[in-house]
């Protein structure tokens, strides 16, 4: 059973390292999502002090609360466990094909997987898979510069008022402009997508 505000015990035990790593992941993800401690506190029904202690690795959290944090931050629960399954030297440096973290949901025909070894850097890289017939519209600008490379499939892309028909091997840049896309084909469109600063 998890204990609130558990103090770090002596030494560099595996449980202490796991607790510190989990807290660090929650903090980085919360900041990337532009959420405050108060918002997380309210979402899971815990004190701000508890969330602060949690992010510093000085508290343990029940799985039920961690599920609510994941929901609030828009990631699946396993987001917080994949790091612990990787060799220490790979954390922050390498992402294996089977270890990608999925973002958001498949709703709307879009699946995104993080290709970045960690969050909180100057940019984020994703593998975006658009299902046949899927569409998306960013109605307002996000204050970002985005670039993409179409690995496979076809994509209709509108950047501002300009329409483009893209095929595998084509790439593009969106510099703080509204855009929309659609997959007009009967197969998935797969795009490597880079965003700076992270809009994650």
Protein Blocks (a to p, Z undefined) as FASTA:
>chain_A
ZZehiacdehjdfklmmmmmmmmmmmmmmmmnopafklmmmmnopafklmmmmmnopacc
dfklmmmmmmmnopafklmmmmmmpcfklgokaccfklcccehjfehhiacddfbfbghi
abdcddddddehiacddfbdehiacddddfbdcddddehjbccdddehiacddehiacdd
ddfbfbdcdddddddddfZZ
